[in-house]
């Protein structure tokens, strides 16, 4: 099934990298942004048949929606498109980093960014959380990326769909269990940032 995929925040580093990998694999992908012009420009720069649109148009035409915006923009972006998400799969990549202390775990009061997303969109959409710990700059290349993607969600079939997308991107997707378990991967991102800085690793 060739789902139509929208990537909100697709002009950012992670969104653009995911869009490129999926489009190169033959998936039908539209980059979404607050600015249609910015989305169209980035889509044209990347190529592989990518399309660009504003967030609302991208979501309206999609079956699967990636959210790849910073934590500070999560609520506003989801509120903007929530009415268009009914029956769709929402893949939330949000990591709750709160500058300037991005090396310190700061999960939101809901328990995780993923649970916050589910609360924001309600039960009309199926939320799966994944792609928290993938290095965008590596994903943007054609190089092999040795990275496992933990996939969290309350419905196994929905997790299977996301694991298939990870495979298309050259990554290995793994079932991580219920959506609440996303807190572990979200928190780990701050730990990884700390490790990379402390040990000058990448």
Secondary structure, DSSP 8 states (H G I E B T S, - for coil): ---EEEEETTTSHHHHHHHHHHHHTT-EEEEEES-HHHHHHHHHHH-TT-EEEEHHHHHHT-SEEEE-S-HHHHHHHHHHHGGG-TT-EEEE------TT-TTS----TTSSHHHHHHHHHGGGSEEEE--SS--HHHHTSSS----EEEEE-S-HHHHHHHHHHHHHTT-EEEEEESGGGHHHHHHHHHHHHHHHHHTT--
